[in-house]
Amino acid sequence: MIFAMVNVLAPIFAITLIGFVLGRSKIELHAGTLSTTVLLVATPALIFSSLTSYGVTPTMLLEMAAAAILCLSASAVLSMLTIKMFGLSMRSFLPSLMLPNSGNMGLPLVMLAFGDEGLKLGVSYFFFVALVQHSVGFSIASGSYSMSHLLKQPLIYAVAAVILVSTTGIAVPEVVLTTTEILGGMMVPAMLILLGSSLAGLTISDLRPALVVAVSRLVIGVLSALAVIWVLGLEGRVAGVVFLLSTMPTAIITYVFAQRYRPEPGQIASAVVASTLLTFGCLPFLLWFAVKVLEQS
């Protein structure tokens, strides 16, 4: 079991470290260009490729949608209680507490832990998390709701295409499957490099809120995941994927929102760093619980 965990965690640490070193070096890694490419090209391609190639069904999408929405709803309630308890800013810290980094850190983890089947489930789950991040998370940070912002996300159209294919039985041309598979293949390593590069540029400027967010995000993620797994009666690999993706650290996109709309982006940056480091330290236990306890339940 220990060697299996090393085989899963070592690539994540190694690729993230590469991104961190590049971010700290004199090499000008254009993170903005890379992140835009991942968001607009690689992620939609991976969603379409994985969900069509592996035969995802509308039932599976609905199951993962229910798990994701319930986990995020439970996280939102627990996050608001935490913010009230510690006297933090609701608009600044609610997105940081309720939104996990299911993409950059979560998808590589479930792919390495559960293989292609885990990636298929993870991508289905991540799609709904990403939708909430770009709608609810954006609205909380900015103080306004923008449907046009949501409609600009290619993720929506990728899943719409998947639903069309799965419900009508349309045969996808091989050239389309091959192209999206190649493009989607760059998402996981690119996300980890971006994660490392982003961490290289962030600093701990305010320790108290950073520690509150870091510890609370992990606890909220665990509690939300276990509650949803019990309520929905999830078992095996599905339960393991939901648990891992729900317990991921604060999403880096919350720092992007804070940098643009909030007066204290440094505190959110600190929270992202502290949360990521804490979750990295807890990954062996989280992975053990997901694989050993949940998958074999």
C-alpha positions in Angstrom: 0.0 0.0 0.0 2.9 2.4 0.9 4.5 1.8 -2.5 1.2 2.3 -4.3 0.7 5.6 -2.5 4.3 6.7 -3.4 3.6 5.9 -7.1 0.5 8.1 -6.9 1.9 11.0 -4.9 5.4 11.2 -6.3 4.4 12.4 -9.8 2.1 15.0 -8.3 4.9 16.4 -6.1 7.5 16.1 -8.9 5.5 18.0 -11.5 4.3 20.6 -9.0 7.9 21.1 -8.0 8.9 21.6 -11.6 6.3 24.4 -11.8 7.5 25.9 -8.6 11.2 25.9 -9.7 10.2 27.5 -13.0 8.2 30.1 -11.2 11.1 31.0 -9.0 13.7 30.9 -11.8 14.6 33.6 -14.3 12.7 31.7 -17.0 9.7 33.7 -17.9 6.9 31.1 -17.7 3.9 32.9 -19.1 1.4 31.5 -16.6 -1.5 33.6 -17.9 -1.1 32.2 -21.4 -0.7 28.7 -20.1 -3.7 29.0 -17.8 -5.8 30.4 -20.7 -4.8 27.5 -22.9 -5.8 25.0 -20.2 -9.1 26.7 -19.6 -10.1 27.4 -23.2 -8.6 24.4 -25.0 -7.2 21.5 -22.8 -10.0 21.3 -20.2 -13.0 21.2 -22.7 -11.0 18.7 -24.9 -10.4 16.4 -21.9 -14.0 16.6 -20.9 -15.2 15.7 -24.4 -12.6 13.1 -25.0 -12.9 11.3 -21.7 -16.6 11.4 -21.3 -17.3 10.2 -24.9 -14.4 7.7 -25.2 -15.3 6.0 -21.9 -19.0 5.8 -22.5 -20.3 8.2 -19.8 -24.0 8.1 -19.4 -26.5 10.8 -18.5 -27.1 8.8 -15.3 -23.5 9.0 -14.3 -23.4 12.8 -15.0 -26.5 13.2 -12.9 -24.9 11.2 -10.0 -21.7 13.2 -10.1 -23.7 16.4 -10.4 -25.7 15.6 -7.3 -22.6 14.7 -5.4 -20.7 17.9 -6.5 -23.7 20.3 -5.8 -24.5 18.7 -2.4 -20.8 18.8 -1.4 -20.5 22.4 -2.4 -23.8 23.3 -0.7 -22.7 21.7 2.5 -19.3 23.4 2.3 -21.0 26.7 1.8 -23.1 26.4 4.9 -20.1 25.2 7.0 -18.0 28.0 5.5 -20.5 30.7 6.5 -20.6 29.4 10.0 -16.8 29.4 10.2 -16.6 32.9 8.8 -19.1 34.1 11.4 -17.2 32.4 14.2 -13.8 33.9 13.3 -15.1 37.3 12.2 -13.8 37.2 8.7 -15.1 38.9 5.5 -17.8 36.9 3.9 -17.2 38.1 0.3 -13.4 37.7 0.7 -13.2 34.3 2.4 -16.4 32.4 1.5 -15.1 31.4 -2.0 -11.8 30.3 -0.5 -13.5 28.1 2.1 -16.2 26.5 0.0 -14.4 26.0 -3.4 -11.9 23.2 -3.6 -9.0 22.9 -6.1 -10.6 19.9 -7.8 -8.9 20.7 -11.1 -5.2 21.5 -10.7 -4.7 19.0 -7.8 -7.8 16.8 -7.7 -7.9 15.4 -11.3 -4.2 14.3 -11.4 -4.7 12.6 -8.0 -7.9 10.6 -9.0 -6.3 9.7 -12.3 -3.2 8.3 -10.7 -5.2 6.7 -7.8 -8.2 5.2 -9.8 -7.0 5.1 -13.4 -9.1 6.0 -16.5 -12.4 5.2 -14.6 -11.4 7.5 -11.8 -10.5 10.3 -14.4 -13.9 9.9 -16.1 -15.7 10.2 -12.7 -13.4 13.1 -11.7 -13.9 15.1 -14.9 -17.7 14.7 -14.5 -17.5 16.0 -10.9 -15.0 18.7 -11.8 -17.2 20.1 -14.5 -19.9 21.1 -12.0 -17.4 22.4 -9.5 -16.0 24.6 -12.3 -19.4 25.9 -13.2 -20.0 26.9 -9.5 -16.6 28.5 -9.4 -17.2 30.7 -12.4 -20.8 31.6 -11.4 -21.3 31.5 -7.7 -17.7 32.1 -6.8 -17.3 34.9 -9.3 -20.6 36.5 -8.1 -19.6 36.4 -4.4 -16.2 38.0 -5.0 -17.4 40.6 -7.5 -20.7 41.4 -5.8 -22.7 41.0 -9.0 -23.9 38.1 -11.2 -23.0 37.9 -14.8 -24.6 35.3 -17.1 -22.3 36.4 -19.9 -19.3 35.5 -17.9 -20.6 32.0 -17.4 -21.6 31.6 -21.1 -18.1 32.4 -22.1 -16.8 29.2 -20.4 -16.1 26.5 -23.0 -16.7 23.8 -20.3 -20.5 24.3 -20.8 -20.4 23.6 -24.5 -18.0 20.6 -24.1 -20.5 18.9 -21.8 -23.4 19.9 -24.0 -21.7 18.1 -26.8 -21.1 15.0 -24.6 -24.8 14.9 -23.6 -25.8 15.2 -27.3 -23.5 12.3 -28.2 -24.6 10.1 -25.3 -28.3 10.6 -25.8 -28.5 10.4 -29.6 -25.8 7.8 -30.2 -24.1 10.0 -32.8 -20.8 8.4 -33.9 -17.9 10.8 -33.2 -15.4 10.9 -36.0 -12.1 9.3 -35.1 -10.1 12.4 -36.0 -12.2 14.4 -33.5 -11.6 11.8 -30.7 -7.9 11.7 -31.5 -7.5 15.4 -31.6 -9.4 16.0 -28.3 -7.5 13.2 -26.6 -4.1 14.8 -27.5 -5.3 18.2 -26.5 -6.8 16.9 -23.3 -3.7 15.0 -22.4 -1.8 18.2 -21.7 -4.3 19.4 -19.1 -3.1 17.4 -16.1 0.6 18.2 -16.3 -0.1 21.8 -17.3 -2.4 22.2 -14.3 0.2 20.9 -11.9 2.9 23.1 -13.4 0.5 26.0 -13.0 -0.1 25.1 -9.4 3.6 25.0 -8.6 4.2 28.3 -10.5 1.3 30.0 -8.8 2.6 28.9 -5.4 6.1 30.2 -6.2 4.6 33.7 -6.5 2.5 33.7 -3.4 3.6 34.6 0.1 2.3 34.3 3.7 1.4 37.8 4.6 -1.2 37.3 7.3 -0.9 34.0 9.3 -4.1 33.9 11.3 -6.7 34.0 8.5 -4.4 31.8 6.4 -4.3 29.1 9.1 -8.1 29.4 9.7 -8.8 28.9 6.0 -6.3 26.1 5.6 -7.5 24.0 8.5 -11.2 24.8 8.0 -11.1 24.0 4.2 -9.7 20.5 5.0 -12.2 19.9 7.8 -15.1 21.2 5.8 -14.1 19.1 2.8 -13.9 15.9 4.8 -17.2 16.5 6.6 -19.1 17.5 3.4 -17.8 14.5 1.5 -18.6 12.0 4.2 -22.1 13.4 4.6 -22.8 13.4 0.9 -21.4 9.8 0.5 -23.7 8.7 3.3 -26.8 10.6 2.0 -26.4 9.4 -1.6 -25.3 5.9 -0.6 -22.1 6.1 -2.7 -19.8 3.2 -2.7 -16.5 2.0 -4.1 -14.6 4.1 -6.6 -17.3 6.7 -6.9 -17.1 7.4 -3.2 -13.3 7.5 -3.3 -13.4 10.1 -6.1 -16.0 12.3 -4.4 -14.0 12.2 -1.2 -10.7 13.2 -2.7 -12.1 16.0 -4.9 -14.1 17.4 -2.0 -11.1 17.5 0.3 -8.8 19.4 -2.0 -7.3 22.7 -0.8 -8.6 26.2 -1.6 -9.0 26.7 -5.4 -6.3 29.0 -6.9 -9.0 30.8 -8.9 -10.3 32.3 -5.6 -7.0 34.3 -5.5 -7.6 35.4 -9.1 -11.1 36.7 -8.1 -9.7 38.4 -5.0 -6.9 40.1 -6.9 -9.4 41.6 -9.3 -12.3 42.4 -6.9 -11.3 42.4 -3.3 -9.2 44.9 -1.2 -7.1 42.2 0.5 -5.9 39.8 -2.1 -2.7 39.1 -0.1 -4.7 37.4 2.6 -6.4 35.1 0.0 -3.0 34.3 -1.5 -1.7 33.4 2.0 -4.8 31.2 2.5 -4.1 29.4 -0.8 -0.5 28.7 0.1 -1.3 27.5 3.6 -4.3 25.4 2.5 -2.2 23.7 -0.3 0.7 22.9 1.9 -1.6 21.5 4.6 -3.4 19.3 2.1 -0.1 18.2 0.6 1.0 17.1 4.0 -2.3 15.2 4.6 -2.4 13.6 1.1 -1.1 10.2 2.2 -3.9 9.8 4.8 -6.6 11.2 2.4 -5.4 8.8 -0.3 -5.3 5.9 2.0 -8.8 6.5 3.3 -10.2 7.0 -0.3 -8.6 3.8 -1.7 -8.4 1.5 1.3 -11.7 2.3 3.1 -14.1 3.8 0.5 -13.1 1.9 -2.6 -13.2 -1.4 -0.9 -16.5 -0.6 1.0 
